[in-house]
Amino acid sequence: MARIVELTDLSDPRLDVYARLTEHQLKSRRHPEKALFIAESAKVISHALDAGYVPVSLLMEERQLVPSAPLLERCGDVEVYTARREVLASLTGYELTRGILCAMRRPALPTVEEVCGHARRLAVLEGIVDPTNVGAIFRSAAALGMDAVLCTPTCCDPLHRRSVRVSMGTVFQIPWTFLGETSGDWPGPGLERLRALGFRTAAMALTDRSAPVDHPALAQSDRLAIVLGTEGDGLSPATVAGCDHTVKIPMSHGVDSLNVGAAAAVAFWELRIR
């Protein structure tokens, strides 16, 4: 059963995970067995628990204790730090939108081969550094027919607190992993790895030779990886040159492009397995 701890000392080192550790420190590459991430809101935490993620502790407003009783029961023997809303805001530096945070263990990531084993549609995220965009893409990928997501080594961590929140917990519902460990693993080696697994690759890029996203050849691909680039710069020239197809979403009214999150949703819907 969860143990309720009323906060009296905001300098308590047990609260560092919520207030004083950076995302990089939480990830702890040096000590992966101690690596953590933060899940926010009862719904997101529930999705994480459903997927087998292990809670370490929770931080919540006092008023959330009673309505959160079923969730706390699922979390088992962990400490639940609680205080009034304004006290928690002074600790974290922001008001808890949903009144509850949970520190959870980071699991070991699956291999690319494990993630891609039965997949027919992949989303590949190249260097997307905005956690909001990453979270939005994961939500669309889960909802619109993608089987898995691969992130290049320079991509934002999908378990960044904001990514998890914006994804509404879908980062726990769709398989994902990193496609390599260093910047040298992408694009050349990464694209070759995808080809070896039987995937055609489609670079989402605005070029003179880009085919429309509804081109029949794309939909007919048995295994297709949709490659998306960071906001502003888009995909690197080497990535575009190395992909099998270059694809664009035709624009109207003089609009040059969509936000990468919106573009991803359109591409996922159009290129899903029918």
N, C-alpha and C positions, 0 to 999 in steps of 0.2 A: 504494500500500500504506500502511496506517495506520502512524503513527510512535509508538512506545511511549515515554512520558516518565515516568520514575520521579520521584515528587514528593519534593523535598527542602526546598522553601520554600513553606509554605502561604499566604504573603502575595503570591505571584506573581499579578499582575493578570489573567493569563489564566484564573485560577480564579474571578474575580469572578462570572461567570455562574452558577456553582454554589453560591456561598457568600455573596455580598455584594450582589447586585442583587435588588431587589424584583420582584414580578410586573409591577408598573407600569413599572419601568425596563426590564425585558426586552421589554415590548411596544413601547416607544419610539414613540409616536405622532408625535413630532417628526421622527424619522428612521426611517420604516417600512422602508427598504431594509436597515437594520441590526437589525430586530426579530427576537427569538429566542423560543423556548419550550423547555421541558425535557421530554423523554420518558424514562420510567423503566421498566426491564425489557427484556430481549431481545425478548420477544413484542411489546410495544408499539412498540418501535423498528422492528422488522421490518414491522409494519403501516404505520408512517409511511413507511418506505422503499418499500414496495409502492405507496403512493399518490403517490410522487414527491417527498416532502419531502427537503430537502437537509441532511445533517449538517454541523456545524461542528467539533465536538470531542466526545470522550467522557471520562467519569470512571468508573473501575471498580476493583473490588478486584483485587489481584494474582491471586487464585485463579480469577478469572473469565476470565483471558486465554486460556487454552487452550480451554475449552469455547466461548468466544465467537469463536473464529477465523473461522468462516464469516460471522458478522455483521460483523466488522471488515473482512473482505475486501469486503463489499458497501458499506461506508462510504467506501472509497477513501482518498485521500491526506489524512487528518485526524490530528490529534494525539490520543493516548489517554493521559490522565493516570492514573497508577495508584499505589496504595499499599496497605498493610494495612488491614483493615476498621476497626480502631480509629482509625487516622490519618484516614481519610475521614470517620468519624463526628465527629471533632473539627473537621473542616473545615466540613461541611455542617450540623452541629448535630443530625443524626439518622442512624441506621443505614440504609444503603441496603437496602431490603427485598429487592430482587432483584439487588443487587450491581453495578448499572450505570445510569448516567445518560447522556443524549445531548442536547447543545445543538443545536437545529435552526433553520433559517431559517423565518420566518413567510412564507407565500405571500400574494399579494394575494387577497383574498376575492372570490368570484363575486358577481354582482348577484342581487337577489331574483328577477328575471325568469329568470336562468339556472338558479338552483336550482329554481325552481318549474315550469320549462318542461314537463317530462314527469311531474311529480308528481301523484298523486291523493290522497295522504294526507300531511298536514304536522303536525308538532308545533311549536307556537309557545310559547316560554318567556318569560313576562312577569316581569321583575325578579327572577328566581331568583338569589340571591346566594351560596348555599352551593355551592362547587365540587363537593362530594361528590354533592349532589342533581343537579347538571347532568351530571356524569359518569354517574350511574346512569340518568338519563333517556336520554342518548345511547345507552347500551348497550341499553336496552329498545327504543328507537326503531329501531335497526338490526336487532334480533333479531325484532321483532314487527310488521313490515309497514309502518313509516313510510317514506316516500320521501325525506324531507328534514326538516331542523330549522331554524327561524328563531328568532333571539334578539332580544328588544327591546333598545333601547340601554342600559337599566339592568340587563341580565342579566349574570351572571358570565361571564367569558371562557371559552369551551370549551377553549382551549389553556392554561388554568391548569394547573400541574403536577398538582394533585390531581384535577382533572377528567379529564385525560388518563389518569391511572393508574386511577381508578375505572371509567372507560369501557372499560378493557382495549383501548384503541386504536381503538374504534369511531368516535371523532371523526374518524378518517382514512378511514373506510369509508362514511360516509353524508354526502351533501351538506349544507352548512349555511352560513349567513351571518347578518349582523345586519339586522334590519328597521328601517332608519333609523340615524341617527347621533346624534341628540339626543333628550332626553326628550320634546320636542314632536312628534316623529315617531310617537308612540304614545300613546293607542290610535287616535284618529280617523283620521289619515292612513294608518296601517298597515293598519287594517281595510278602508279604502276601496281600498287597493292590492291586498289579497287578493281583494276582491270583483271588482275589475277583471280579475284573473287567473282568475276563474271559481270561486272557492272560497266555499263556505258555511263559517261559523265556529261552533264549538261551545265555549262557555265552561264549563270544569269548575268548578262552584260550588255550594255548598249553599244553595239558596234554596227558598222555598215553591213556586215555579213550575218548579223543575228537573225535567226529564224523566229517567227512568232511562237509563243508558248503553246499554242494549240496545233502546231504542226503535227500531222499524223505520224511521222517517223518517231517522234518522242513518245507518244502514247503507246506505240507498238513495242517499245523496248521492254523486254521481260524483266531486266534488272537495271534500274536507273538511279543514279546519284545526282541530286540537284545541288549545285555548288553555289553558295551565296557569299558575297563579300561584305566588308565593313561599310558602314554608312559614310557617304562622301566619296572616298577613294574607290570603292568597289573592289572587284577582284584584281589581283596582280596580272600584268600582261603575260607572265609565264604560266599562270594558271589557265587563263583564257586560251592561250595557244596550245596547252597540253590537254584540254578537254575534247571530247568527241564532238560535242555540239556547243554552239553559242546561241543563247536564247534570250528573248526580250518580251516584255509585255507591251503591246502597242498602246501608245498614249493618245489622248485627245485634248483639245483646247490648249495646245501649246505647252502642256505639262511635260517636263523632261523626264521625270522618274518618280517612283514611289519610295517611301521609307522602306528599308530592308524588311521590317516586320510585315508590312502590308504586302510587299512584293512576294514574300515567302508564302503567305496565305493564298494568294492568287495562283502561284505556281503549284503549290501542293494540291489544291483542289483540281486544277486542270490536268495534272499529270498523275493523279492517283490511279491505282488499279481499279478498273471499272468492274 
